[in-house]
């Protein structure tokens, strides 16, 4: 496993972008290394929504979602 990007996100209700060089990967892991203090004094970190953009390197194999050909059943 390799770190491909690191940085600090702002505490703001807007989209923030993290860019990184092209890598070959099957999964993305977001790790919070620090936290904010909530009203109850407990630390927390959260990401409401994440989108990963890119181009598949290896095309998926198998049947498309939603159906299979009759001879594959």
PDB file of N, CA, C and O in Angstrom:
ATOM      1  N   UNK A   1       0.838  -1.158   0.000  1.00  0.00           N
ATOM      2  CA  UNK A   1       0.000   0.000   0.000  1.00  0.00           C
ATOM      3  C   UNK A   1       0.892   1.233   0.000  1.00  0.00           C
ATOM      4  O   UNK A   1       1.887   1.290   0.723  1.00  0.00           O
ATOM      5  N   UNK A   2       0.534   2.208  -0.807  1.00  0.00           N
ATOM      6  CA  UNK A   2       1.333   3.422  -0.919  1.00  0.00           C
ATOM      7  C   UNK A   2       0.462   4.656  -0.743  1.00  0.00           C
ATOM      8  O   UNK A   2      -0.694   4.672  -1.166  1.00  0.00           O
ATOM      9  N   UNK A   3       1.011   5.676  -0.126  1.00  0.00           N
ATOM     10  CA  UNK A   3       0.312   6.945  -0.001  1.00  0.00           C
ATOM     11  C   UNK A   3       0.516   7.719  -1.297  1.00  0.00           C
ATOM     12  O   UNK A   3       1.654   7.949  -1.708  1.00  0.00           O
ATOM     13  N   UNK A   4      -0.567   8.120  -1.940  1.00  0.00           N
ATOM     14  CA  UNK A   4      -0.456   8.858  -3.200  1.00  0.00           C
ATOM     15  C   UNK A   4      -0.794  10.332  -3.041  1.00  0.00           C
ATOM     16  O   UNK A   4      -0.496  11.129  -3.930  1.00  0.00           O
ATOM     17  N   UNK A   5      -1.410  10.710  -1.927  1.00  0.00           N
ATOM     18  CA  UNK A   5      -1.704  12.115  -1.658  1.00  0.00           C
ATOM     19  C   UNK A   5      -1.846  12.315  -0.160  1.00  0.00           C
ATOM     20  O   UNK A   5      -2.287  11.418   0.558  1.00  0.00           O
ATOM     21  N   UNK A   6      -1.471  13.489   0.299  1.00  0.00           N
ATOM     22  CA  UNK A   6      -1.627  13.845   1.707  1.00  0.00           C
ATOM     23  C   UNK A   6      -1.856  15.339   1.774  1.00  0.00           C
ATOM     24  O   UNK A   6      -1.389  16.082   0.910  1.00  0.00           O
ATOM     25  N   UNK A   7      -2.561  15.778   2.777  1.00  0.00           N
ATOM     26  CA  UNK A   7      -2.804  17.203   2.905  1.00  0.00           C
ATOM     27  C   UNK A   7      -3.801  17.475   4.002  1.00  0.00           C
ATOM     28  O   UNK A   7      -4.153  16.590   4.781  1.00  0.00           O
ATOM     29  N   UNK A   8      -4.251  18.712   4.051  1.00  0.00           N
ATOM     30  CA  UNK A   8      -5.197  19.142   5.060  1.00  0.00           C
ATOM     31  C   UNK A   8      -6.436  19.696   4.381  1.00  0.00           C
ATOM     32  O   UNK A   8      -6.344  20.544   3.494  1.00  0.00           O
ATOM     33  N   UNK A   9      -7.589  19.214   4.802  1.00  0.00           N
ATOM     34  CA  UNK A   9      -8.851  19.725   4.286  1.00  0.00           C
ATOM     35  C   UNK A   9      -9.371  20.801   5.227  1.00  0.00           C
ATOM     36  O   UNK A   9      -9.134  20.743   6.434  1.00  0.00           O
ATOM     37  N   UNK A  10     -10.077  21.777   4.682  1.00  0.00           N
ATOM     38  CA  UNK A  10     -10.633  22.856   5.481  1.00  0.00           C
ATOM     39  C   UNK A  10     -11.957  22.429   6.109  1.00  0.00           C
ATOM     40  O   UNK A  10     -12.616  21.522   5.599  1.00  0.00           O
ATOM     41  N   UNK A  11     -12.347  23.055   7.185  1.00  0.00           N
ATOM     42  CA  UNK A  11     -13.637  22.809   7.837  1.00  0.00           C
ATOM     43  C   UNK A  11     -14.659  23.760   7.230  1.00  0.00           C
ATOM     44  O   UNK A  11     -15.089  24.720   7.869  1.00  0.00           O
ATOM     45  N   UNK A  12     -15.041  23.480   5.984  1.00  0.00           N
ATOM     46  CA  UNK A  12     -15.989  24.327   5.251  1.00  0.00           C
ATOM     47  C   UNK A  12     -16.996  23.442   4.520  1.00  0.00           C
ATOM     48  O   UNK A  12     -16.657  22.328   4.119  1.00  0.00           O
ATOM     49  N   UNK A  13     -18.235  23.921   4.340  1.00  0.00           N
ATOM     50  CA  UNK A  13     -19.266  23.121   3.648  1.00  0.00           C
ATOM     51  C   UNK A  13     -19.232  23.308   2.136  1.00  0.00           C
ATOM     52  O   UNK A  13     -20.233  23.703   1.538  1.00  0.00           O
ATOM     53  N   UNK A  14     -18.105  23.031   1.523  1.00  0.00           N
ATOM     54  CA  UNK A  14     -18.008  23.121   0.068  1.00  0.00           C
ATOM     55  C   UNK A  14     -17.084  22.028  -0.443  1.00  0.00           C
ATOM     56  O   UNK A  14     -16.330  21.429   0.324  1.00  0.00           O
ATOM     57  N   UNK A  15     -17.146  21.779  -1.717  1.00  0.00           N
ATOM     58  CA  UNK A  15     -16.323  20.748  -2.337  1.00  0.00           C
ATOM     59  C   UNK A  15     -14.851  21.128  -2.266  1.00  0.00           C
ATOM     60  O   UNK A  15     -14.479  22.270  -2.537  1.00  0.00           O
ATOM     61  N   UNK A  16     -14.028  20.171  -1.902  1.00  0.00           N
ATOM     62  CA  UNK A  16     -12.580  20.359  -1.888  1.00  0.00           C
ATOM     63  C   UNK A  16     -11.961  19.278  -2.758  1.00  0.00           C
ATOM     64  O   UNK A  16     -12.426  18.138  -2.763  1.00  0.00           O
ATOM     65  N   UNK A  17     -10.936  19.624  -3.476  1.00  0.00           N
ATOM     66  CA  UNK A  17     -10.321  18.697  -4.428  1.00  0.00           C
ATOM     67  C   UNK A  17      -8.924  18.301  -3.959  1.00  0.00           C
ATOM     68  O   UNK A  17      -8.130  19.136  -3.526  1.00  0.00           O
ATOM     69  N   UNK A  18      -8.653  17.014  -4.060  1.00  0.00           N
ATOM     70  CA  UNK A  18      -7.317  16.493  -3.785  1.00  0.00           C
ATOM     71  C   UNK A  18      -6.879  15.793  -5.062  1.00  0.00           C
ATOM     72  O   UNK A  18      -7.501  14.816  -5.478  1.00  0.00           O
ATOM     73  N   UNK A  19      -5.828  16.277  -5.678  1.00  0.00           N
ATOM     74  CA  UNK A  19      -5.333  15.684  -6.924  1.00  0.00           C
ATOM     75  C   UNK A  19      -4.080  14.870  -6.645  1.00  0.00           C
ATOM     76  O   UNK A  19      -3.322  15.171  -5.722  1.00  0.00           O
ATOM     77  N   UNK A  20      -3.872  13.844  -7.447  1.00  0.00           N
ATOM     78  CA  UNK A  20      -2.660  13.037  -7.327  1.00  0.00           C
ATOM     79  C   UNK A  20      -2.328  12.454  -8.684  1.00  0.00           C
ATOM     80  O   UNK A  20      -3.172  12.390  -9.578  1.00  0.00           O
ATOM     81  N   UNK A  21      -1.087  12.031  -8.821  1.00  0.00           N
ATOM     82  CA  UNK A  21      -0.634  11.432 -10.071  1.00  0.00           C
ATOM     83  C   UNK A  21      -1.385  10.133 -10.336  1.00  0.00           C
ATOM     84  O   UNK A  21      -1.932   9.526  -9.415  1.00  0.00           O
ATOM     85  N   UNK A  22      -1.408   9.717 -11.576  1.00  0.00           N
ATOM     86  CA  UNK A  22      -2.066   8.457 -11.935  1.00  0.00           C
ATOM     87  C   UNK A  22      -1.415   7.291 -11.214  1.00  0.00           C
ATOM     88  O   UNK A  22      -0.192   7.185 -11.127  1.00  0.00           O
ATOM     89  N   UNK A  23      -2.268   6.423 -10.701  1.00  0.00           N
ATOM     90  CA  UNK A  23      -1.795   5.201 -10.056  1.00  0.00           C
ATOM     91  C   UNK A  23      -2.724   4.063 -10.462  1.00  0.00           C
ATOM     92  O   UNK A  23      -3.871   4.292 -10.846  1.00  0.00           O
ATOM     93  N   UNK A  24      -2.229   2.861 -10.374  1.00  0.00           N
ATOM     94  CA  UNK A  24      -3.058   1.679 -10.626  1.00  0.00           C
ATOM     95  C   UNK A  24      -3.527   1.183  -9.261  1.00  0.00           C
ATOM     96  O   UNK A  24      -2.718   0.793  -8.420  1.00  0.00           O
ATOM     97  N   UNK A  25      -4.838   1.202  -9.052  1.00  0.00           N
ATOM     98  CA  UNK A  25      -5.380   0.806  -7.751  1.00  0.00           C
ATOM     99  C   UNK A  25      -6.793   0.270  -7.920  1.00  0.00           C
ATOM    100  O   UNK A  25      -7.495   0.621  -8.868  1.00  0.00           O
ATOM    101  N   UNK A  26      -7.194  -0.577  -6.998  1.00  0.00           N
ATOM    102  CA  UNK A  26      -8.555  -1.100  -6.979  1.00  0.00           C
ATOM    103  C   UNK A  26      -9.406  -0.424  -5.922  1.00  0.00           C
ATOM    104  O   UNK A  26     -10.633  -0.415  -6.020  1.00  0.00           O
ATOM    105  N   UNK A  27      -8.761   0.144  -4.911  1.00  0.00           N
ATOM    106  CA  UNK A  27      -9.482   0.737  -3.796  1.00  0.00           C
ATOM    107  C   UNK A  27      -8.860   2.075  -3.422  1.00  0.00           C
ATOM    108  O   UNK A  27      -7.701   2.350  -3.733  1.00  0.00           O
ATOM    109  N   UNK A  28      -9.650   2.897  -2.750  1.00  0.00           N
ATOM    110  CA  UNK A  28      -9.181   4.171  -2.218  1.00  0.00           C
ATOM    111  C   UNK A  28      -9.476   4.169  -0.721  1.00  0.00           C
ATOM    112  O   UNK A  28     -10.576   3.815  -0.299  1.00  0.00           O
ATOM    113  N   UNK A  29      -8.493   4.565   0.075  1.00  0.00           N
ATOM    114  CA  UNK A  29      -8.723   4.675   1.512  1.00  0.00           C
ATOM    115  C   UNK A  29      -8.453   6.118   1.934  1.00  0.00           C
ATOM    116  O   UNK A  29      -7.413   6.695   1.614  1.00  0.00           O
ATOM    117  N   UNK A  30      -9.406   6.675   2.651  1.00  0.00           N
ATOM    118  CA  UNK A  30      -9.299   8.022   3.208  1.00  0.00           C
ATOM    119  C   UNK A  30      -9.051   7.858   4.699  1.00  0.00           C
ATOM    120  O   UNK A  30      -9.866   7.253   5.396  1.00  0.00           O
ATOM    121  N   UNK A  31      -7.944   8.385   5.196  1.00  0.00           N
ATOM    122  CA  UNK A  31      -7.601   8.235   6.605  1.00  0.00           C
ATOM    123  C   UNK A  31      -7.499   9.599   7.263  1.00  0.00           C
ATOM    124  O   UNK A  31      -6.702  10.437   6.839  1.00  0.00           O
ATOM    125  N   UNK A  32      -8.295   9.828   8.292  1.00  0.00           N
ATOM    126  CA  UNK A  32      -8.221  11.072   9.058  1.00  0.00           C
ATOM    127  C   UNK A  32      -7.122  10.920  10.105  1.00  0.00           C
ATOM    128  O   UNK A  32      -7.137   9.977  10.897  1.00  0.00           O
ATOM    129  N   UNK A  33      -6.179  11.844  10.107  1.00  0.00           N
ATOM    130  CA  UNK A  33      -5.071  11.792  11.051  1.00  0.00           C
ATOM    131  C   UNK A  33      -5.239  12.762  12.209  1.00  0.00           C
ATOM    132  O   UNK A  33      -4.471  12.729  13.170  1.00  0.00           O
ATOM    133  N   UNK A  34      -6.245  13.625  12.117  1.00  0.00           N
ATOM    134  CA  UNK A  34      -6.516  14.604  13.163  1.00  0.00           C
ATOM    135  C   UNK A  34      -8.019  14.800  13.216  1.00  0.00           C
ATOM    136  O   UNK A  34      -8.732  14.380  12.304  1.00  0.00           O
ATOM    137  N   UNK A  35      -8.505  15.429  14.266  1.00  0.00           N
ATOM    138  CA  UNK A  35      -9.945  15.577  14.432  1.00  0.00           C
ATOM    139  C   UNK A  35     -10.291  16.951  14.994  1.00  0.00           C
ATOM    140  O   UNK A  35      -9.440  17.644  15.551  1.00  0.00           O
ATOM    141  N   UNK A  36     -11.545  17.326  14.838  1.00  0.00           N
ATOM    142  CA  UNK A  36     -12.079  18.541  15.431  1.00  0.00           C
ATOM    143  C   UNK A  36     -12.793  18.168  16.719  1.00  0.00           C
ATOM    144  O   UNK A  36     -13.173  17.011  16.899  1.00  0.00           O
ATOM    145  N   UNK A  37     -12.981  19.115  17.606  1.00  0.00           N
ATOM    146  CA  UNK A  37     -13.749  18.857  18.827  1.00  0.00           C
ATOM    147  C   UNK A  37     -15.208  19.197  18.584  1.00  0.00           C
ATOM    148  O   UNK A  37     -15.535  20.302  18.148  1.00  0.00           O
ATOM    149  N   UNK A  38     -16.077  18.249  18.866  1.00  0.00           N
ATOM    150  CA  UNK A  38     -17.521  18.456  18.727  1.00  0.00           C
ATOM    151  C   UNK A  38     -18.027  19.236  19.939  1.00  0.00           C
ATOM    152  O   UNK A  38     -17.266  19.534  20.860  1.00  0.00           O
ATOM    153  N   UNK A  39     -19.305  19.559  19.927  1.00  0.00           N
ATOM    154  CA  UNK A  39     -19.911  20.306  21.031  1.00  0.00           C
ATOM    155  C   UNK A  39     -19.788  19.568  22.358  1.00  0.00           C
ATOM    156  O   UNK A  39     -19.714  20.200  23.412  1.00  0.00           O
ATOM    157  N   UNK A  40     -19.766  18.245  22.318  1.00  0.00           N
ATOM    158  CA  UNK A  40     -19.658  17.482  23.558  1.00  0.00           C
ATOM    159  C   UNK A  40     -18.206  17.266  23.988  1.00  0.00           C
ATOM    160  O   UNK A  40     -17.944  16.547  24.952  1.00  0.00           O
ATOM    161  N   UNK A  41     -17.274  17.880  23.283  1.00  0.00           N
ATOM    162  CA  UNK A  41     -15.870  17.781  23.640  1.00  0.00           C
ATOM    163  C   UNK A  41     -15.152  16.570  23.086  1.00  0.00           C
ATOM    164  O   UNK A  41     -13.948  16.427  23.294  1.00  0.00           O
ATOM    165  N   UNK A  42     -15.852  15.696  22.388  1.00  0.00           N
ATOM    166  CA  UNK A  42     -15.249  14.492  21.811  1.00  0.00           C
ATOM    167  C   UNK A  42     -14.719  14.803  20.409  1.00  0.00           C
ATOM    168  O   UNK A  42     -15.384  15.498  19.641  1.00  0.00           O
ATOM    169  N   UNK A  43     -13.545  14.302  20.071  1.00  0.00           N
ATOM    170  CA  UNK A  43     -12.998  14.549  18.736  1.00  0.00           C
ATOM    171  C   UNK A  43     -13.748  13.738  17.678  1.00  0.00           C
ATOM    172  O   UNK A  43     -14.216  12.633  17.950  1.00  0.00           O
ATOM    173  N   UNK A  44     -13.856  14.293  16.477  1.00  0.00           N
ATOM    174  CA  UNK A  44     -14.486  13.568  15.377  1.00  0.00           C
ATOM    175  C   UNK A  44     -13.876  14.013  14.054  1.00  0.00           C
ATOM    176  O   UNK A  44     -13.335  15.113  13.936  1.00  0.00           O
ATOM    177  N   UNK A  45     -13.976  13.150  13.086  1.00  0.00           N
ATOM    178  CA  UNK A  45     -13.574  13.442  11.711  1.00  0.00           C
ATOM    179  C   UNK A  45     -14.589  12.763  10.806  1.00  0.00           C
ATOM    180  O   UNK A  45     -15.032  11.650  11.088  1.00  0.00           O
ATOM    181  N   UNK A  46     -14.957  13.431   9.719  1.00  0.00           N
ATOM    182  CA  UNK A  46     -15.965  12.864   8.827  1.00  0.00           C
ATOM    183  C   UNK A  46     -15.767  13.377   7.403  1.00  0.00           C
ATOM    184  O   UNK A  46     -15.242  14.468   7.181  1.00  0.00           O
ATOM    185  N   UNK A  47     -16.191  12.579   6.473  1.00  0.00           N
ATOM    186  CA  UNK A  47     -16.249  12.978   5.067  1.00  0.00           C
ATOM    187  C   UNK A  47     -17.657  12.649   4.605  1.00  0.00           C
ATOM    188  O   UNK A  47     -18.061  11.487   4.638  1.00  0.00           O
ATOM    189  N   UNK A  48     -18.408  13.651   4.176  1.00  0.00           N
ATOM    190  CA  UNK A  48     -19.799  13.440   3.810  1.00  0.00           C
ATOM    191  C   UNK A  48     -19.942  12.744   2.461  1.00  0.00           C
ATOM    192  O   UNK A  48     -20.850  11.932   2.279  1.00  0.00           O
ATOM    193  N   UNK A  49     -19.081  13.043   1.542  1.00  0.00           N
ATOM    194  CA  UNK A  49     -19.216  12.487   0.197  1.00  0.00           C
ATOM    195  C   UNK A  49     -17.849  12.495  -0.471  1.00  0.00           C
ATOM    196  O   UNK A  49     -17.096  13.461  -0.351  1.00  0.00           O
ATOM    197  N   UNK A  50     -17.534  11.410  -1.177  1.00  0.00           N
ATOM    198  CA  UNK A  50     -16.271  11.349  -1.903  1.00  0.00           C
ATOM    199  C   UNK A  50     -16.526  10.855  -3.316  1.00  0.00           C
ATOM    200  O   UNK A  50     -17.343   9.964  -3.545  1.00  0.00           O
ATOM    201  N   UNK A  51     -15.825  11.441  -4.239  1.00  0.00           N
ATOM    202  CA  UNK A  51     -15.893  10.999  -5.638  1.00  0.00           C
ATOM    203  C   UNK A  51     -14.471  10.794  -6.129  1.00  0.00           C
ATOM    204  O   UNK A  51     -13.594  11.625  -5.890  1.00  0.00           O
ATOM    205  N   UNK A  52     -14.253   9.695  -6.809  1.00  0.00           N
ATOM    206  CA  UNK A  52     -12.945   9.394  -7.376  1.00  0.00           C
ATOM    207  C   UNK A  52     -13.114   9.330  -8.881  1.00  0.00           C
ATOM    208  O   UNK A  52     -13.923   8.555  -9.390  1.00  0.00           O
ATOM    209  N   UNK A  53     -12.356  10.140  -9.588  1.00  0.00           N
ATOM    210  CA  UNK A  53     -12.446  10.193 -11.041  1.00  0.00           C
ATOM    211  C   UNK A  53     -11.206   9.563 -11.649  1.00  0.00           C
ATOM    212  O   UNK A  53     -10.112   9.646 -11.091  1.00  0.00           O
ATOM    213  N   UNK A  54     -11.391   8.940 -12.787  1.00  0.00           N
ATOM    214  CA  UNK A  54     -10.269   8.341 -13.484  1.00  0.00           C
ATOM    215  C   UNK A  54     -10.756   7.515 -14.649  1.00  0.00           C
ATOM    216  O   UNK A  54     -11.941   7.519 -14.983  1.00  0.00           O
ATOM    217  N   UNK A  55      -9.850   6.823 -15.248  1.00  0.00           N
ATOM    218  CA  UNK A  55     -10.144   5.975 -16.396  1.00  0.00           C
ATOM    219  C   UNK A  55      -9.757   4.551 -16.033  1.00  0.00           C
ATOM    220  O   UNK A  55      -8.629   4.317 -15.600  1.00  0.00           O
ATOM    221  N   UNK A  56     -10.672   3.581 -16.200  1.00  0.00           N
ATOM    222  CA  UNK A  56     -10.306   2.196 -15.897  1.00  0.00           C
ATOM    223  C   UNK A  56      -9.137   1.731 -16.754  1.00  0.00           C
ATOM    224  O   UNK A  56      -9.107   1.967 -17.962  1.00  0.00           O
ATOM    225  N   UNK A  57      -8.190   1.077 -16.127  1.00  0.00           N
ATOM    226  CA  UNK A  57      -7.047   0.537 -16.862  1.00  0.00           C
ATOM    227  C   UNK A  57      -7.420  -0.805 -17.464  1.00  0.00           C
ATOM    228  O   UNK A  57      -7.163  -1.063 -18.640  1.00  0.00           O
ATOM    229  N   UNK A  58      -8.028  -1.659 -16.650  1.00  0.00           N
ATOM    230  CA  UNK A  58      -8.482  -2.962 -17.116  1.00  0.00           C
ATOM    231  C   UNK A  58     -10.002  -2.924 -17.193  1.00  0.00           C
ATOM    232  O   UNK A  58     -10.661  -2.638 -16.193  1.00  0.00           O
ATOM    233  N   UNK A  59     -10.559  -3.202 -18.338  1.00  0.00           N
ATOM    234  CA  UNK A  59     -12.000  -3.192 -18.471  1.00  0.00           C
ATOM    235  C   UNK A  59     -12.607  -4.330 -17.666  1.00  0.00           C
ATOM    236  O   UNK A  59     -12.051  -5.427 -17.630  1.00  0.00           O
ATOM    237  N   UNK A  60     -13.737  -4.083 -17.021  1.00  0.00           N
ATOM    238  CA  UNK A  60     -14.384  -5.139 -16.240  1.00  0.00           C
ATOM    239  C   UNK A  60     -14.774  -6.309 -17.126  1.00  0.00           C
ATOM    240  O   UNK A  60     -15.061  -6.137 -18.310  1.00  0.00           O
ATOM    241  N   UNK A  61     -14.780  -7.497 -16.543  1.00  0.00           N
ATOM    242  CA  UNK A  61     -15.204  -8.682 -17.281  1.00  0.00           C
ATOM    243  C   UNK A  61     -16.496  -9.193 -16.676  1.00  0.00           C
ATOM    244  O   UNK A  61     -16.850  -8.817 -15.559  1.00  0.00           O
ATOM    245  N   UNK A  62     -17.185 -10.022 -17.382  1.00  0.00           N
ATOM    246  CA  UNK A  62     -18.433 -10.583 -16.875  1.00  0.00           C
ATOM    247  C   UNK A  62     -19.639  -9.916 -17.501  1.00  0.00           C
ATOM    248  O   UNK A  62     -19.524  -9.193 -18.490  1.00  0.00           O
ATOM    249  N   UNK A  63     -20.782 -10.164 -16.922  1.00  0.00           N
ATOM    250  CA  UNK A  63     -22.044  -9.637 -17.434  1.00  0.00           C
ATOM    251  C   UNK A  63     -22.309  -8.246 -16.865  1.00  0.00           C
ATOM    252  O   UNK A  63     -21.943  -7.970 -15.722  1.00  0.00           O
ATOM    253  N   UNK A  64     -22.934  -7.373 -17.638  1.00  0.00           N
ATOM    254  CA  UNK A  64     -23.252  -6.038 -17.129  1.00  0.00           C
ATOM    255  C   UNK A  64     -24.317  -6.126 -16.047  1.00  0.00           C
ATOM    256  O   UNK A  64     -25.082  -7.090 -16.016  1.00  0.00           O
ATOM    257  N   UNK A  65     -24.381  -5.142 -15.161  1.00  0.00           N
ATOM    258  CA  UNK A  65     -25.421  -5.149 -14.129  1.00  0.00           C
ATOM    259  C   UNK A  65     -26.811  -5.175 -14.724  1.00  0.00           C
ATOM    260  O   UNK A  65     -27.048  -4.587 -15.779  1.00  0.00           O
ATOM    261  N   UNK A  66     -27.726  -5.846 -14.062  1.00  0.00           N
ATOM    262  CA  UNK A  66     -29.103  -5.832 -14.509  1.00  0.00           C
ATOM    263  C   UNK A  66     -29.514  -7.005 -15.370  1.00  0.00           C
ATOM    264  O   UNK A  66     -30.693  -7.132 -15.700  1.00  0.00           O
ATOM    265  N   UNK A  67     -28.598  -7.857 -15.742  1.00  0.00           N
ATOM    266  CA  UNK A  67     -29.031  -8.993 -16.548  1.00  0.00           C
ATOM    267  C   UNK A  67     -27.876  -9.803 -17.084  1.00  0.00           C
ATOM    268  O   UNK A  67     -26.749  -9.326 -17.210  1.00  0.00           O
ATOM    269  N   UNK A  68     -28.194 -11.037 -17.392  1.00  0.00           N
ATOM    270  CA  UNK A  68     -27.213 -11.925 -17.984  1.00  0.00           C
ATOM    271  C   UNK A  68     -27.852 -12.557 -19.207  1.00  0.00           C
ATOM    272  O   UNK A  68     -29.073 -12.708 -19.254  1.00  0.00           O
ATOM    273  N   UNK A  69     -27.062 -12.924 -20.182  1.00  0.00           N
ATOM    274  CA  UNK A  69     -27.633 -13.626 -21.332  1.00  0.00           C
ATOM    275  C   UNK A  69     -28.260 -14.943 -20.907  1.00  0.00           C
ATOM    276  O   UNK A  69     -27.816 -15.540 -19.926  1.00  0.00           O
ATOM    277  N   UNK A  70     -29.264 -15.406 -21.604  1.00  0.00           N
ATOM    278  CA  UNK A  70     -29.993 -16.625 -21.257  1.00  0.00           C
ATOM    279  C   UNK A  70     -29.056 -17.833 -21.159  1.00  0.00           C
ATOM    280  O   UNK A  70     -29.270 -18.706 -20.317  1.00  0.00           O
ATOM    281  N   UNK A  71     -28.031 -17.898 -21.996  1.00  0.00           N
ATOM    282  CA  UNK A  71     -27.143 -19.055 -21.967  1.00  0.00           C
ATOM    283  C   UNK A  71     -26.143 -19.020 -20.802  1.00  0.00           C
ATOM    284  O   UNK A  71     -25.437 -20.003 -20.578  1.00  0.00           O
ATOM    285  N   UNK A  72     -26.070 -17.912 -20.062  1.00  0.00           N
ATOM    286  CA  UNK A  72     -25.144 -17.808 -18.922  1.00  0.00           C
ATOM    287  C   UNK A  72     -25.805 -18.199 -17.609  1.00  0.00           C
ATOM    288  O   UNK A  72     -25.142 -18.207 -16.572  1.00  0.00           O
ATOM    289  N   UNK A  73     -27.091 -18.522 -17.626  1.00  0.00           N
ATOM    290  CA  UNK A  73     -27.807 -18.850 -16.377  1.00  0.00           C
ATOM    291  C   UNK A  73     -27.671 -20.278 -16.005  1.00  0.00           C
ATOM    292  O   UNK A  73     -28.214 -20.704 -14.986  1.00  0.00           O
TER     293      UNK A  73
END
